[in-house]
Amino acid sequence: VFVSADNPLVESIARLYLTDRAKHDEIAAEWTLRFAR
């Protein structure tokens, strides 16, 4: 599945990605550690 910031699956995540990439990456890393075990 190809998802881009211009056609997001979850709008709030795409907005964060476009406006605050550092915070987006921080949250993504936390969720990966928490849920990808």
Summary of the structure (lengths in Angstrom):
residues: 37
radius of gyration: 10.6
end to end distance: 22.0
largest distance: 29.8
contacts: 64
relative contact order: 0.12
helix: 65%
strand: 5%
